[in-house]
Amino acid sequence: MKRVSFQTLGCKLNQYDTQVLIEAFSRSPLYEVVEPGADADIRVINTCTVTSKTDRQSRNLIRRAAKMSPKPMVVVTGCFAQVNPDAIMAIPGVDRLVPNSDRSVEFKRLFGVETSECIHSFCNHTRAFVKIQEGCDNYCSYCIVSFARGKSRARPAQSVVREVRVLADGGYKEVVVTGTDVGRYQDDSGNDLLALLKQLQKIESLKRIRLSSIHPDEVSERLVEFYAGSSKMCPHVHLSIQSADDGILRTMNRNYTRRDCEIAVERLVRSCPVVAIGADLIAGFPGESSQAFSNTLGFVRDLPLAYLHVFPFSARSGTEAASMSDQVRPEVRKERAATLRQLGREKWVEYRRGFLGKELDCLVESRRKEGKLIGLSGNYIHIQFYGDDELKNAFVPVELTEVDESCSYGEVCQG
């Protein structure tokens, strides 16, 4: 029996794809799936290429795997393998490369394993990530993902519902609905995202549903009304905003305006005042003047955003933005990213302080931090508190007692 390990970089979609492979190998009598740190005959690296930083991380992970003794078979898949196979194969010690587009076929050809359309668990996670679609037709000027994942393809709602029911019946109390372009989900039967969420909500054993990320123009009145009336949708929405300057948004090829972003936030807060709204932002996009950056900064300051995910612009070969002439200097990108991140930390502290002394229903994770349990509230606050292991994977009422820049602390409510 050959031993196989998996390591994954990048997004929830990548993590889902790895879980599909783990289950395929686990079903075969020829293989034993082991942890990444254990000795393995085969090491599968699922790569990311969203930024130059993740390219470096992917290369480093591949090199470390190739240098292990005894030398394993190193198999590289994922987005980096899809868009730059020559760079992958130039790394000494890589034995096989499997692009995203050929993953199921190639793993069957190479190893005789069959992938399934339905996963049954999610290794080392309390919550399960569920892929409802992949690929993107937007082709934003900076983004390599459309090239790495291809055209948008939606899973049939029936398949998604079946998978979520299996996961929920197996003990997963929360699922995170994920994909490349979740908000534009529509299967061949005409089910859109809202129709799918309504079906998922009917699964009795499922307690919470969380969306991974959507675009501001996808926050419709219908979706917001559903959120407000649902007992299972988490009051947490992550918006892929990228910039709040209309000129930059046009250059990015984003199909919405600053006002659309404002409307999305206003709708969410009006219908659900406790909602945690996060935002992706790119700092130092080509052509971003001081005024354009100031427009984004002011947007963040003025609106009730809870937290930010900030990325300095990273030129990806083959994208339109990589060849734009008005590139922002790297040191300016870094400085602007630091400014936004600091503002994001301040917003996060401010948001969490609003819940001090309040009871939050937390799903307790399987890991501990410094001896404390970690519970995740519906509105995305990770709270550390003392408690017994029997509380893991259970919903526990926790009073938020303290917050600082990076952590939140609480106590289990008695009675």
N, C-alpha and C positions, 0 to 999 in steps of 0.2 A: 504494500500500500504506500503510495507516494504522499508526502506531506506538502500541503499548499498553503501559502500565506497571502494575505491581501493588504495593501496599503493604499489609501485614498487621499487625494488632495482636492480641495475646491468645494463646490456647492453641494446642496442637498441632492440635486439630481445625480451627481457623481456617486454620492453615498448610496443612493437607491440602486444605481447600476451595479455597484459592487455587491450589494446584498443579493441581487439576482444571480450573480456569478457564484457567490458563497453557497447559496442554496443548490445551484446546479452541481457543483463539485461535491457538496455534502450528500446528495442523493446517490452518487456513484459509489459502488463498493471498491473502486480503484484508488480513491483519494481520501485523505484525512485533512480537514481544514484546521490550521493551527494559528495561534496568535502571531503578530508580526515579529515579535522578539524571539520566537522559537526557531529551532533548526528547521529548514524547509528544503525540499527538493525543487519546488517551483515557487517563485515569488512573482505575484501579479501586482503591477504598479498602475493605478488608475490616475492619470495625470490631469492637470488643469492648465489652461493657457490664457486666462482672462486678462492677466497683466504680465509684464516682464518679470516681476517678482515671483509669480507662480511658475513661470518657465524655469527660473533658477531653482526653485524648490523642487520641481519635478526632476530636473537634472541631478541634483544632489541626492535625492532619494534613490534614483536609478543607480547612480555610482556606488552608493553605500551597499545596495543590494548585490551589485555585481562583484564587490570586493569581499563578500562574506565567504567564509571557509567552513565546509567544502563549498565550492562554487555551485550555486543553484542555477536552474534555468530561469532567466529573467524575461518576463513577458510584460510588455508595455502597451497599455490601451488608454482610452480617454481622449480629451480634446487636444492636448499637445500632440499626441500620436496622430490625430486626424489631420491637423493643419500643417504640421512640420515633420513628416516621417523621416526625412533625410537627417535632420538634426538628432532625432532619437537614435537612428541606426548608426550614427557616427560615434555614439558613446560606447566605449569598449565594454564588452560583457553583455550587451543586449542580444538576446537569442531570438525573440519573436516580437513583432509589432502587430497589433490588432487595432485597426481604426474603428471609430464608433460605428461607421456605416456597415461594417462587416462583423460586428462583435459576436452575435449568436452563431452565425455560420462558421466563423473561424474557430471559435472555442469548441464547437462540435467536431470540426475537422481535425484540430490539433490534439484534443484531449478526450473526444468522445462523450462530452457532457451535453445534456439538453437543458436549455433555459426554459423557464416557465413564464407565462404572462401574469402569474400571481405569486407574490411573496407571502410567506407565512409568519415571518418574524423580522426583527431588525436588531442585529447583533450589537450588544453593548449600548443600547439606547432604551430609555423609558418610553419615549415617544417614537412613533413610526412615521417615516417620510413616505409619501405615496405620490408617484409620478402619474400625472393625468395627461400630460402632453410633453413633447419636446420639439425643438426646432423653432425658428423665428423667421418671419417674412418681413420684418421691419428694416433690416440692414441699416441700422444707425451708423453714422459715419466713423465712429470710433471703435465699434464692437466687432470682435472676432467670432463671437458665439454663433452667429448665423452661418459662418463658414464651418465651424466645428460641429454644429448640431444639425445643419441642413434646414430644409423647409419645415414649416410647422405641421406636426402630425398629432392628432388627438386620439387618445385611447377611447374606445367605446365606454360610455357611462356605465353600461352593464358590467364591464370588466372591472372598472374602478370600484363600483359598489361591492362586487363580489370579493375583491381583495380586501377592502376596508372591513367588511363583515368578518372575514377570516381573522384579520388582525385583532379586531375588537373582541371577538369571541375567544381569542387566544390570550387576552389579558391586557392589550394595549388600550389605554383609556383615552389617549389623544392621538390624532393623526395630523400631520402637517401636509397640506395639499401643495405639491410643488411641480415645477416645470420650467421651461425656458420663458414662456410667455403665457402664464396662467390665465390672465384676465381675458385673453382672446380665445379661450378654450371653446371649441364647438366640434362635436363628433359628427359622424356621417348621418346620424338619426336626427340631427338638429338640436341636440341638447347643448345649451351653453353653460357657462360656469354656474350661474344661478340655479338652473335646473339640476345640475349635478349636486350642488350643495344641498338642495332641498331633498334629494334622494338620500344623500349621506346622513342627513339629520334624522331620518326615519329609522336608522339602525339603532335598536334599543340598547345594545351593549356598548355603544360608542358614547362617550361622555363629552368630549371636546373636539372641535375642529378649528384648525388654525391655517390661515393662508400664508404662503411664504412671501410673495411679493407681487404687486400689481402696479400698473401705470396709473397716473393721476386721472387720465381721461376715461379709465375703466371703472371709476367709482361712481356708478350710476345711482339715481334715486331708488331704483328697484333693489339694487344690491344693499344699499344703506338701510332701507326699510326692512329687508330680510335680516340683516345683522341685528337691528334694534329689537326685532320680535323673536329672535332665536335664543334659546337657552343653552345652545351648544357651541355657537360661534364665539371664539375668543375675542374680547374687546381689544384687539391688537391688529393693526394694519401697517404693512411696510410698503411705502411708496417709492417706486423707482423714478425719482424726480430728476436727478443729475445736474440741473442748473435752474435758477429762477430768473435768468435773463433771457428775454425773448429772442434776441439776436443769436445768442449761443445755442438756444434750443433749436432754432432753424438750421444752424450750421451742423448741429448734431444729427439732424434729420429726425428729431422727435416730433410727434404729431399732436402736440398740445402746447399751450401757452402758460405763462406765469399765472394768469387769471384762472386757468383750468386747475392748476395746482391749489390755488387758494380756495376755489369752490369745493374741491375734493376734501380738503381739510375741514372746511366749514361744515359741509354735510355730515362728515363723520362725527365731529364734536357735538353738533346740534342733536344728532340722534342718539349718541352715546357719550355723555360727558366724561366718562372715565377712560375712554379709549386711549391706548398708547399708539401714537403714530410715529413710525420711524421713516427715515428717508435716506436713500443713496444719493451722494453728491460727488461730482468730479471736479477737482480743483486744477486750474491751469490748463483748461482746454484751449487748443489753438484759437487765437483771436480774442481770448478773454482779457479785456482791458481792465484797468483798475475799477472803472465804473461798473462794468459787467459783474466783476467779482463782488463789488459793494452791493449790487442789486440782490445777489444770492444771499449775502451775509444779512442784509436787512430783512429779507424774506424769512430766514431762519429765526432771527431775533423776534420778529413781530408775531409769528404764528405759533400755536401751541403744539409744536413738535416735541416728542418725548426724547428722541435720541437720533444720532446720525451715524451712518456708515460713510466714511470719507475716503476717496481714492485720488491721489495725484494722477493726472493724466498720464497714461502709459501708451505710447505709440505701438500699435500692432501692425506688423507687416501685412500688406494687402488690403488694409482698410483705407478709406478716403482720408481720414484725419491724419494718418501717418505721413502723408505727402503734402499736407497743407503748409503754405509758406510762412504763416505768422505763428510759428511755434512759440510758446511761452518758455522762458528760460527755466531749466530744472530747479535752480535755487528758489525761483519765484513760486513754482508749483509746490515745492516742499513747504515754503513759508505759508502759502494760502491754505494748504491742507492742514497745517498745524493750527492755524487760526480757527478754521472750521471745527476741527476736532476739539479744541478747547471750549468753543461755544457749545458743541454737542455734549461735552461732559457737564457743563453748567446746566444745560436744559434737562439732562437726565437726572441730576440731583434735584432740580426744581420739581420735576414731575413726580418723583418718588416721595418727596417730602409731603406732597399733597395727600398721601395715604398713611402717614404716621398715625399710630393709634387706631387704625382701622383693621378689620378682619378681612383677610384675603384667602380664598380657597386655593390651595397649592397642591399641585401634583408632585409628589416627592420622588426625586430621581434616585437611581441606584448607587450613585457615587457619593462620597463625602468630601468635604473640604475642611482641613484642619480639625477633624473630629466631628464636624457638624454636618447634619443633613442639609440638602439643598432642595427647596421646593420652588416650582415655577407657577406663578399666578397666571390667570387668564390674560391679564394685561402685561405680561412679559417681564415681571419683576422676579428675579432669582433671589430668594430669601434664605439665608443661612440660619439654622436654629438647632438646638439640641433635641435629640429624640432617639427612640429605639429603632433597630433595623426593621421591625415589623411594620413601620410606617412607610417603608419604601414601596413605590408604585401604588400608593393610596392617596386619596384626596384628604388633605388635612387643613383645618382652619388655623391660620397663623396671623397673629397680630404683628404688624410691622412696627418695630420699636426704634430703629436707628438706620440712617443711611449715610454713606460717605461717597466720595467720588467714584469708587469702583465697586462697592459692596453694599448689600442690604441685609439687615439682621432682624430677627423676630423671635417670638415665643409662641408655642402651641397654645391655642385657646382651650381652656378647661371648661368642662361642663356642656 
